[in-house]
């Protein structure tokens, strides 16, 4: 109250846009976008080919309103008005007002526009068209998710920007919430998830590199070369130390900026934050997350004046560790040196010797430190190892002993471009990768295997989601469990069943396996009865036993019935794939559409760009996010984890 109209700003579209009423402008809050016009709507028109009422400009609406009020007051109708476009509007009576579109404009001979063509309907007010006005999004925001794009400025087959694609993703999420979380919505347990786009491409290409590339680009096939420079070269830019630094700085600073701005505009927000990346964007986020520094004591008080409490807790941690190692008699030595948990893990054998710890207990403590740090050895290697010697252990026990038994695991950060990775201002709850080449890049960098005990320092959830025909996507789980061959988890269809062609395919496969087993079994019995010799009456048991042994030796592998695909997939769901996703499965594959199964190559590009409008992908994201809050789907989907 008492505000000037100039200061009156109304947030719209879930708080992502601000409307300045005085200026009649709508301005994007979180990203750069051209300012759009806002109209105060009182008069509308709708043609035969229009699917909604379109408002007149405010100036012309005032003219229509004045003419209408004059006609009502004086009861004089059938008045003609001419719009700014020289189109004619006739007010026949309060219930019949029409807008004639001219068939031709006036020419040099002085002819005027004729009232030809099918007229448009003119309406005053919004009384009967309120149903066409969207209700808007729920005000309550339960979770925040940042979405990072891949190569190039366009993110889908229609060459739309990351903002437009994330808008689609958000709209699909709202429909999935209504369809699968209806009970929680009715009980007002949930509102919605806010998805915000993160754009790094424009910052990269505003560094002047495009001008440098233009000078050396050949003039032939100009459009193709421009497309390559603007899109494909982003992969090479990320593998350059100079531009890799620009990219990771942009992504991290933009996510921190968006998070800070979101918290300013939503001060009561208590939910978590997740991040998602498409294509190269997922690799950028993975490298960023592997280089985050986990707090040594997450439960340490952050208030000022808590140094004494923190020190006391550190001593208690030391006591617990020494008690576990049956070395409690050395507590006084550690307390005298004011050693806490963090300092213990920085100790070397020389330090322990100087403290007067004998050889036996010293070895026990060093072995304990070594075993604990092995779990996070990949992170420590990235943070502390020299770039030129990526698997050289640091002095002391921080990276285990020098016998090299853990070298196969010291490689998550191997081969990364030398860059100073910024820190995020928050700890992501879950990391979603769509159509991700993370597995391929790790392999190319020299990574052979990911330690099953490894997890991202600040993010405990990781899902690798891909379309079966996506040419850019690669799996992660075989790098953790290389000795087993198993399929990725099949993502359940959002309508609660497999697609028809997949059910048919699986049914035919199961039928053929059953027929094969039955046919082989029948032939085996017939052959054995045909070739069996007459048995002597005196040795029935021994002959039968030897015959059984012979048949078992000959056809031991054949008698084992083949496993159906469904049974194999059930077993695959329980495979231990390490701690990268908290012990849960990581790789999830979408179900291809029936038309896509006719030709994999034809739909390969579409497979890489399909995630923005994929209901199955969005539903998995929502399911995992709300599962962290103890909220589940109304009906569990078959095949879901």
C-alpha positions, 0 to 999 in steps of 0.5 A, a space after each residue: 500500500 502507498 507504493 508508486 506504480 513505478 515500483 509495483 512488480 508482480 512475479 509470474 510464471 512461478 516466480 521466473 518472470 517479473 511484470 512491471 505494471 507501469 511499463 507493461 513489461 515482463 522481464 526474465 529473472 534468472 536468465 537473459 531474455 528479450 523483454 516482452 510486452 504485457 497488455 491489460 486485456 478488456 477487449 478480445 477477438 477470435 477468428 476461425 483459425 485462432 484457438 484462443 481469444 487475442 487481446 486488442 492493444 490497450 489504446 484501441 481497447 479504450 476506443 472500443 470501450 468508449 464506443 460501447 458505452 456510448 451505444 449502451 447509453 444512447 441505445 444506438 447500435 450498428 456503429 462502425 470503428 476502424 482499427 489502427 490496421 484499417 480493419 472494421 469493427 461493427 457493434 451490432 448489439 451487446 451480444 453481437 460484435 464482429 471484426 471484419 478483416 479487409 480482403 484488400 487494401 485501398 489502392 490508387 483509385 480510392 477504393 476502400 477495404 470491403 467487409 469481405 471474408 469471414 468476420 472475427 468474433 469480438 468479445 468484451 471482458 473475460 467472463 466466458 473465456 476464463 477457462 482459457 487462462 492457465 491456473 498457474 503453478 503451485 506456489 510451494 516449491 519442494 526442490 530446486 534443480 539446475 539443468 546444464 546443457 550440452 554442446 552448441 546453443 540449440 538443445 533439441 531437434 527443433 533448435 530451441 534454446 536451453 530455456 525453452 527445453 527446460 520449460 518443456 521439462 518443467 511442464 512435463 513434470 507438472 503433468 506427471 505430478 498430477 498423474 502420479 502424485 495426486 494423493 500427496 497433492 490432495 494432502 498438500 504434502 507436495 507442491 512442485 520442483 523448480 527447474 532452472 536452466 544453466 547456460 555456459 555456451 554464450 559466455 564461452 563464445 563471447 571470449 572472442 574465440 569465434 573471431 579467431 576461428 572465423 579468420 582461419 575457417 575456409 569459405 567453402 560449405 559455409 553453413 556446415 563449418 559455422 555449425 561445427 565451429 558453434 557446436 562440435 568444437 565445444 567438445 575440444 574447447 572443454 579439453 583445452 586448459 584455457 577454455 575448460 577453465 572458462 567453462 567450469 568457472 561459468 557453470 559453477 558461478 552461474 549455479 551459485 548465482 542462481 541458487 543465491 538469487 532463488 534463496 533471496 526470492 524464496 527465503 522460506 525454501 527448505 528443500 534440497 538442490 539437485 543438478 542435471 546435465 545433458 550430453 557434455 553438460 553432464 561431463 562438466 558437472 561430473 568433473 565439477 563434483 569429483 573436485 568438490 571438497 567434502 567437509 572433514 567434520 560435517 557435524 561441526 558447529 558453524 557458530 562463532 565461539 564453538 572452537 572449544 566444542 569442536 576441539 573436544 569433539 575431535 579429541 572424542 573422535 581420537 578416543 573412539 578410534 584408539 579404543 577401536 584399535 585397542 590403543 586407549 593407553 595412548 590417548 594422553 599423548 594425542 590429547 597433549 598434542 591437541 590432535 583432532 580427527 582431521 589432524 590424525 589423517 594428516 599424520 605420517 609415520 615420522 609424526 607418530 614416532 616423534 610423539 613416542 608411539 611404539 612401532 606396533 601401535 604406530 603400524 596399527 594407526 597407519 593401517 587404519 588411516 590407510 584403509 579409511 582413505 582408500 575409500 576416498 582415494 580418488 578424490 584425494 588424488 585429484 586434490 593433492 597429486 601433481 598433474 604430471 604424475 597422476 598416480 604418484 602417492 603423496 608422502 605419508 599414509 594419506 594415499 595408502 602404502 606404496 605397494 601399488 595395490 590400489 593403483 587401479 582405483 586411483 583414476 577417477 580424476 586421471 587425465 582431467 584437464 588442468 583447471 582450478 575447479 570452483 566450489 559450489 555453495 551447496 551440496 547437491 542431493 542427486 546428480 542426473 546425467 541425460 545422454 551422457 558420455 562420462 563413461 567414454 571420457 573416463 575411458 579415453 582419459 585412461 580410467 579402467 575401473 572405478 573403485 566400488 567404494 568411491 562416491 562423489 564427495 558432496 553428492 550421494 545420488 547419481 543416475 545415468 539415464 539414456 535412450 537405447 539409440 543415443 549415439 553419445 551415451 555410454 554406461 557407467 556400471 561396467 566400469 565399477 563391476 567389469 567382471 559381470 555382464 548385465 543389462 541396465 535397468 529398464 525405465 518403467 513406462 509412465 503409464 505403468 507397463 512396457 511398450 507393446 512392441 517390447 512386451 511382444 518381443 519379450 513374449 516371443 523370446 520367452 516362448 522360443 526359449 520354452 519351445 527350445 527347452 521342451 524340444 531338446 528335452 523330448 529329443 534327448 529322451 527319445 534318443 536315450 530310449 532308442 540307444 539304450 541297450 537291454 539291461 541285465 537282470 542282475 545289475 539294474 542299479 549299477 547300469 542305470 547309474 552309469 547310464 545316468 552318469 554318461 548322459 550327465 557327462 554328455 549333456 550336462 550343459 544342455 539339460 540346464 534350462 535357459 534363463 528367460 530375459 525377465 529372470 535375468 533382468 530381475 537378477 540384474 536389479 540386485 547387482 552390487 554396483 558400489 557406492 556411487 549411487 548409494 548402493 543403488 543401480 546407476 544406469 537406466 535405459 528408456 524404452 524406445 517407441 515402436 516407430 523407433 525400433 524399425 531403424 536405429 540409425 534413423 532415430 539416433 539423433 532424435 534419441 540424443 535429444 529426446 529427454 526434454 519431453 520424455 515423461 519416463 525420464 521426468 517421472 524417474 527424476 521426480 520419483 527419486 527427488 521425492 523419495 528423499 522426502 519420504 513421498 512415493 508414487 500413488 501406484 508403484 510402477 512395474 519394473 521400478 526399483 
